[in-house]
Amino acid sequence: MTSTPRFAMVAGEASGDLLAGLLLGGMRQRWPELGSAQLFGIGGPRMAEQGFNAWWPHEKLAVRGYVEVLRHYREIAGIRKQLAQRLLAEPPDAFIGVDAPDFNLDLEAQLKARGIKAIHFVCPSIWAWRGKRVEKIRHSADHVLCLFPFEPQLLAQHGIAATYVGHPLADAIPMEVDKPAARAALGLDAASPVVALLPGSRRSEIHYIAPRFVQAAALMHRQRPDVKFILPAIPSLKAVVEPMLREFAPGVPIQLLDGRSHEALAACDVTLIASGTATLEAALFKRPMVIAYNMHFLSWQLMKRMGYQPWVGLPNILCREFVVPELLQGAASPEALARETLRWLDDRNRYEQTQARFVELHHMLKRDTARCATDAIAQVIEQA
């Protein structure tokens, strides 16, 4: 293309904002003139750092679970309708939906039907659950950018064009992390055991998961007073977390951080973490973990029937075994969470073996993702 292309993008939560921010860095290298006039849609602070113009903040879409989505359906559907109208009135060269498939695939289908190239970044986990959604992907996306090496072949079987681009976090996170520097940056003692509590970035996750994590920290502190705790929270949710600390863990040394989840993972010895993209981040930081999740009872009943695999955490899915424990729904009691987290601190051999597995995983996912993805995006819009 001889002129600077225009891209509409949607990232629906903190993890999508992180992925999109890394992708935008590569896009701006290829097209240096890209700015807020050429990059617009729905996004968060990482995208804003790359000059993205967010018409709506990504928090508007950060809802997980069927019951929770129903509560916000009218607002979310209204945003999608307004966004579609705006994009159809002034079409971009391409639309890039970053994860958030329940929002993005329907939007992509509308845009694709009107001749706007639709690219989906992050293949929906059809290999783990909701496999029938592959037909929706074929109907909605012109091209899929895949994070994992087995996905393009799976999509090709259904006539969907796709490119393996690696995982941008594997490029962004160093193979070896400077733990002492991270601890110094957070004001943590170099010798104390540190547990990072990552209950998620959605309000619903904080509601259902954070109290269990905080209670688990109180139990761990009772057994191991030397253990320190750090809890990253996005600024908009700190006010929700603070009362939980006072209620469930008074006097427990839990340092509430203003974001800074990567520093927390670099600084900790082990993390108690909500299932999601953050578990892969923890693996790339080579941090053993306990994966947990809890949601509304009805949402859980619906979702557990759709799964195809025994694992829900990305490190376990990619390693094809329970490398780290998963405690879900009723099993995620504070007592069980505390017990499994402390086991990592007491079994050095298991700890080091798991770190070695995560090094292998990092090498598998490490590509020049920004360049690979941008090359694929350029080919799509040039074909148009």
C-alpha positions as CSV (number, residue, x, y, z in Angstrom):
1,M,0.0,0.0,0.0
2,T,1.2,3.5,-0.8
3,S,-0.8,5.3,1.9
4,T,-1.0,4.6,5.6
5,P,-3.7,2.1,6.4
6,R,-6.4,2.6,8.9
7,F,-7.2,-0.1,11.5
8,A,-10.1,-0.6,13.8
9,M,-9.4,-2.9,16.8
10,V,-11.2,-4.3,19.7
11,A,-9.5,-5.7,22.8
12,G,-12.0,-6.7,25.5
13,E,-10.0,-7.0,28.7
14,A,-6.6,-6.5,30.3
15,S,-5.0,-9.5,28.7
16,G,-6.3,-8.5,25.2
17,D,-5.1,-5.0,25.8
18,L,-1.6,-6.4,26.6
19,L,-1.6,-8.5,23.4
20,A,-2.9,-5.7,21.3
21,G,-0.3,-3.2,22.7
22,L,2.5,-5.6,21.7
23,L,1.0,-6.1,18.3
24,L,0.6,-2.3,17.8
25,G,4.3,-1.9,18.5
26,G,5.1,-4.1,15.4
27,M,2.5,-2.4,13.3
28,R,3.9,1.0,14.0
29,Q,7.4,-0.2,13.0
30,R,5.9,-1.3,9.6
31,W,3.8,1.8,9.3
32,P,5.5,4.6,11.2
33,E,2.8,7.1,10.4
34,L,0.1,5.2,12.4
35,G,-1.5,7.3,15.1
36,S,-4.8,7.9,16.7
37,A,-6.3,8.9,13.3
38,Q,-5.5,5.4,11.9
39,L,-5.9,3.3,15.1
40,F,-9.3,3.3,16.8
41,G,-12.0,1.2,18.4
42,I,-12.1,-0.3,21.9
43,G,-8.9,-0.7,24.0
44,G,-7.0,-0.1,27.2
45,P,-3.9,1.7,28.5
46,R,-1.3,-0.5,26.7
47,M,-2.9,0.3,23.4
48,A,-3.1,4.0,24.3
49,E,0.6,4.0,24.8
50,Q,0.9,3.0,21.1
51,G,-1.2,5.9,20.0
52,F,-4.5,4.0,19.9
53,N,-7.8,6.1,20.1
54,A,-10.2,4.2,22.4
55,W,-13.8,5.1,21.6
56,W,-14.8,2.9,24.6
57,P,-12.5,1.6,27.4
58,H,-11.8,-2.1,27.3
59,E,-13.3,-2.6,30.8
60,K,-16.8,-2.3,29.2
61,L,-16.3,-5.8,27.8
62,A,-14.4,-7.4,30.7
63,V,-17.2,-9.8,31.8
64,R,-16.8,-13.6,32.0
65,G,-19.5,-16.2,32.6
66,Y,-22.9,-16.7,31.2
67,V,-24.8,-15.2,34.1
68,E,-22.5,-12.2,34.3
69,V,-22.8,-11.5,30.6
70,L,-26.5,-11.6,30.8
71,R,-26.4,-8.9,33.4
72,H,-24.5,-6.6,31.1
73,Y,-25.8,-7.8,27.8
74,R,-27.9,-4.8,26.9
75,E,-24.9,-2.4,27.3
76,I,-22.4,-4.7,25.5
77,A,-24.8,-5.3,22.6
78,G,-25.4,-1.5,22.4
79,I,-21.7,-0.8,22.2
80,R,-21.3,-3.4,19.4
81,K,-24.2,-1.9,17.4
82,Q,-22.8,1.6,17.7
83,L,-19.3,0.5,16.8
84,A,-20.5,-1.5,13.7
85,Q,-22.5,1.5,12.5
86,R,-19.5,3.8,12.9
87,L,-17.1,1.4,11.1
88,L,-19.5,0.7,8.3
89,A,-20.1,4.5,7.8
90,E,-16.3,5.0,7.5
91,P,-14.7,1.7,6.7
92,P,-11.1,1.0,7.9
93,D,-8.7,-1.0,5.8
94,A,-9.0,-3.9,8.2
95,F,-10.6,-4.8,11.5
96,I,-8.5,-6.7,14.0
97,G,-10.4,-8.4,16.8
98,V,-8.1,-9.2,19.7
99,D,-9.5,-12.2,21.6
100,A,-13.0,-11.5,23.1
101,P,-14.5,-13.9,20.6
102,D,-18.1,-13.6,21.8
103,F,-18.0,-9.9,21.1
104,N,-15.6,-9.8,18.1
105,L,-16.8,-12.7,15.9
106,D,-20.3,-11.3,15.5
107,L,-18.8,-7.9,14.7
108,E,-16.3,-9.3,12.3
109,A,-19.1,-11.2,10.5
110,Q,-21.0,-7.9,9.9
111,L,-17.9,-6.1,8.7
112,K,-16.8,-9.0,6.4
113,A,-20.2,-9.1,4.8
114,R,-19.7,-5.5,3.8
115,G,-16.3,-6.1,2.3
116,I,-14.1,-5.0,5.3
117,K,-11.2,-7.4,5.9
118,A,-11.6,-9.1,9.3
119,I,-8.6,-10.5,11.1
120,H,-8.9,-12.3,14.4
121,F,-5.9,-12.3,16.7
122,V,-5.9,-15.3,19.1
123,C,-7.6,-18.4,17.9
124,P,-10.6,-19.2,20.1
125,S,-9.9,-22.4,22.1
126,I,-11.9,-24.7,19.9
127,W,-9.4,-27.5,20.8
128,A,-10.4,-27.1,24.5
129,W,-14.1,-26.4,24.4
130,R,-17.0,-25.1,22.2
131,G,-15.5,-26.8,19.1
132,K,-18.6,-26.0,17.0
133,R,-17.6,-22.4,17.1
134,V,-15.2,-23.1,14.3
135,E,-18.0,-22.6,11.8
136,K,-18.6,-19.1,13.3
137,I,-14.9,-18.4,12.9
138,R,-15.0,-19.4,9.2
139,H,-18.0,-17.2,8.6
140,S,-16.5,-14.2,10.5
141,A,-12.7,-14.0,9.9
142,D,-10.7,-13.6,6.7
143,H,-7.6,-14.6,8.6
144,V,-6.7,-15.8,12.1
145,L,-3.4,-15.1,13.8
146,C,-2.6,-18.1,16.0
147,L,-0.6,-18.1,19.2
148,F,0.1,-21.8,19.4
149,P,1.8,-24.0,16.7
150,F,-0.9,-26.6,16.3
151,E,-3.8,-24.2,15.6
152,P,-3.2,-23.3,11.9
153,Q,-3.5,-26.9,10.8
154,L,-6.7,-27.4,12.8
155,L,-8.2,-24.3,11.2
156,A,-7.0,-25.3,7.7
157,Q,-9.1,-28.5,8.0
158,H,-12.2,-26.2,8.1
159,G,-11.0,-23.9,5.3
160,I,-9.9,-21.0,7.5
161,A,-6.7,-19.1,6.6
162,A,-4.4,-18.8,9.6
163,T,-0.8,-18.0,10.5
164,Y,1.2,-19.2,13.5
165,V,2.8,-16.0,14.9
166,G,4.0,-17.3,18.3
167,H,3.0,-15.6,21.5
168,P,4.0,-12.0,21.9
169,L,4.5,-12.4,25.6
170,A,7.3,-14.9,24.8
171,D,9.1,-12.1,23.0
172,A,8.4,-9.5,25.7
173,I,9.3,-11.6,28.7
174,P,13.0,-12.4,29.0
175,M,14.2,-16.0,29.1
176,E,15.9,-15.2,32.4
177,V,14.3,-12.7,34.8
178,D,16.1,-10.5,37.3
179,K,14.3,-11.4,40.5
180,P,16.5,-9.3,42.8
181,A,15.9,-6.2,40.7
182,A,12.2,-6.8,40.7
183,R,12.1,-7.2,44.4
184,A,14.1,-4.0,44.9
185,A,11.7,-2.1,42.6
186,L,8.8,-3.3,44.8
187,G,10.6,-2.7,48.1
188,L,10.6,-6.4,49.0
189,D,13.2,-8.1,51.1
190,A,15.6,-10.2,49.0
191,A,15.6,-13.2,51.3
192,S,11.9,-13.6,52.2
193,P,9.6,-16.1,50.4
194,V,7.2,-14.1,48.3
195,V,3.8,-15.2,47.0
196,A,2.0,-13.2,44.3
197,L,-1.8,-13.3,44.4
198,L,-3.3,-12.7,41.0
199,P,-7.1,-13.1,41.3
200,G,-7.9,-11.7,37.8
201,S,-8.6,-8.4,36.1
202,R,-12.4,-8.5,35.8
203,R,-14.7,-7.2,38.4
204,S,-16.6,-10.6,38.5
205,E,-13.3,-12.4,39.1
206,I,-12.4,-10.1,42.0
207,H,-15.9,-10.8,43.4
208,Y,-15.7,-14.6,43.2
209,I,-12.0,-15.3,43.5
210,A,-10.2,-12.6,45.4
211,P,-11.8,-13.3,48.8
212,R,-10.6,-16.9,48.6
213,F,-7.0,-15.8,47.6
214,V,-6.9,-13.3,50.5
215,Q,-8.2,-15.9,53.0
216,A,-5.6,-18.4,51.7
217,A,-2.9,-15.7,52.3
218,A,-4.1,-15.3,55.9
219,L,-3.8,-19.1,56.4
220,M,-0.3,-19.2,54.9
221,H,0.8,-16.3,57.0
222,R,-0.4,-18.2,60.1
223,Q,1.7,-21.2,59.1
224,R,4.7,-19.3,57.7
225,P,5.0,-15.8,59.1
226,D,8.1,-15.2,57.0
227,V,6.1,-15.3,53.7
228,K,5.3,-11.9,52.1
229,F,2.4,-11.4,49.7
230,I,1.9,-9.0,46.8
231,L,-1.4,-8.5,45.0
232,P,-1.4,-6.5,41.7
233,A,-4.8,-4.8,41.0
234,I,-5.8,-2.6,38.1
235,P,-6.4,0.9,39.4
236,S,-10.2,0.8,38.8
237,L,-10.5,-2.3,41.0
238,K,-8.2,-1.3,43.9
239,A,-11.2,0.1,45.8
240,V,-12.9,-3.3,45.5
241,V,-9.9,-5.2,46.8
242,E,-8.9,-3.0,49.7
243,P,-12.0,-3.8,51.9
244,M,-11.3,-7.6,51.3
245,L,-7.9,-7.2,52.7
246,R,-9.3,-5.5,55.8
247,E,-12.0,-8.1,56.2
248,F,-10.2,-11.4,55.5
249,A,-6.6,-10.7,56.2
250,P,-6.1,-8.0,58.9
251,G,-2.5,-7.7,59.8
252,V,-1.3,-10.0,57.0
253,P,1.6,-8.4,55.0
254,I,-0.2,-8.2,51.6
255,Q,1.2,-5.4,49.5
256,L,-1.4,-4.1,47.1
257,L,0.2,-2.9,43.9
258,D,-1.2,-0.5,41.4
259,G,-1.0,-2.9,38.4
260,R,2.6,-4.0,37.9
261,S,1.6,-7.7,37.5
262,H,4.8,-8.5,35.5
263,E,7.0,-7.0,38.3
264,A,5.0,-9.1,40.8
265,L,5.6,-12.3,38.8
266,A,9.3,-11.4,38.4
267,A,9.7,-10.8,42.1
268,C,7.7,-13.8,43.5
269,D,8.7,-17.3,44.2
270,V,5.3,-18.8,43.5
271,T,1.9,-17.4,42.4
272,L,-1.6,-18.2,43.3
273,I,-3.3,-17.2,40.1
274,A,-6.7,-17.2,38.4
275,S,-7.0,-19.3,35.2
276,G,-6.5,-17.2,32.1
277,T,-3.7,-15.6,30.1
278,A,-2.0,-14.7,33.3
279,T,-1.1,-18.3,33.9
280,L,0.9,-18.3,30.7
281,E,2.6,-15.1,31.7
282,A,3.6,-16.8,35.0
283,A,5.0,-19.8,33.1
284,L,7.1,-17.5,30.9
285,F,8.4,-15.9,34.1
286,K,9.3,-19.5,35.1
287,R,7.2,-19.2,38.2
288,P,5.5,-22.3,39.6
289,M,1.8,-21.7,40.4
290,V,-1.5,-22.9,41.7
291,I,-4.2,-22.2,39.2
292,A,-7.7,-21.5,40.6
293,Y,-11.1,-20.3,39.4
294,N,-14.5,-19.7,40.8
295,M,-17.6,-18.3,39.1
296,H,-21.4,-18.1,39.4
297,F,-22.8,-21.6,40.0
298,L,-25.0,-21.6,36.9
299,S,-22.1,-20.4,34.7
300,W,-19.9,-23.1,36.0
301,Q,-22.5,-25.8,35.3
302,L,-22.8,-24.6,31.7
303,M,-19.1,-24.3,31.0
304,K,-17.9,-27.5,32.5
305,R,-20.1,-29.5,30.2
306,M,-18.4,-28.0,27.1
307,G,-14.8,-28.9,27.9
308,Y,-12.8,-31.5,25.9
309,Q,-9.7,-31.7,28.0
310,P,-8.9,-32.4,31.7
311,W,-7.0,-29.1,32.0
312,V,-8.1,-25.5,32.1
313,G,-4.8,-23.7,32.7
314,L,-2.7,-22.8,29.6
315,P,0.6,-24.2,31.0
316,N,-1.0,-27.6,31.6
317,I,-2.8,-27.6,28.2
318,L,0.4,-26.8,26.3
319,C,2.4,-29.3,28.3
320,R,-0.4,-31.9,28.0
321,E,-0.3,-32.8,31.7
322,F,-0.9,-31.4,35.2
323,V,2.5,-29.7,35.6
324,V,0.9,-27.3,38.1
325,P,-2.2,-28.0,40.3
326,E,-5.7,-26.7,39.3
327,L,-8.3,-26.0,42.0
328,L,-11.6,-25.1,40.4
329,Q,-15.0,-24.0,41.9
330,G,-15.7,-25.8,45.1
331,A,-12.2,-27.3,45.2
332,A,-10.7,-23.8,45.4
333,S,-11.2,-23.5,49.1
334,P,-8.8,-21.2,51.0
335,E,-7.4,-24.2,52.9
336,A,-6.6,-26.1,49.7
337,L,-5.2,-23.0,48.0
338,A,-2.9,-22.3,50.9
339,R,-1.8,-26.0,51.2
340,E,-0.9,-26.3,47.5
341,T,0.9,-22.9,47.3
342,L,3.1,-23.7,50.3
343,R,4.0,-27.1,48.8
344,W,5.9,-25.3,46.1
345,L,8.1,-23.6,48.7
346,D,8.8,-26.9,50.5
347,D,9.7,-29.1,47.5
348,R,12.8,-27.7,45.8
349,N,13.2,-30.6,43.3
350,R,9.6,-30.3,42.1
351,Y,10.1,-26.5,41.9
352,E,13.2,-26.8,39.7
353,Q,11.7,-29.5,37.4
354,T,8.7,-27.3,36.7
355,Q,10.9,-24.3,35.9
356,A,12.7,-26.5,33.4
357,R,9.4,-27.4,31.7
358,F,8.6,-23.7,31.5
359,V,11.9,-22.9,29.8
360,E,11.0,-25.5,27.1
361,L,7.6,-23.9,26.7
362,H,9.1,-20.5,26.4
363,H,11.4,-21.6,23.5
364,M,8.4,-23.2,21.7
365,L,6.4,-20.0,21.8
366,K,9.1,-17.5,21.2
367,R,8.9,-16.0,17.7
368,D,9.2,-12.5,16.4
369,T,5.4,-12.3,16.9
370,A,5.0,-8.6,16.0
371,R,6.8,-9.0,12.7
372,C,5.1,-12.3,11.8
373,A,1.6,-10.9,12.7
374,T,2.3,-7.6,10.9
375,D,3.5,-9.5,7.8
376,A,0.2,-11.5,7.7
377,I,-1.9,-8.4,8.3
378,A,-0.1,-6.6,5.4
379,Q,-0.8,-9.5,3.1
380,V,-4.5,-9.5,4.0
381,I,-5.0,-5.8,3.3
382,E,-2.8,-5.8,0.2
383,Q,-5.0,-8.6,-1.2
384,A,-8.0,-6.4,-0.7
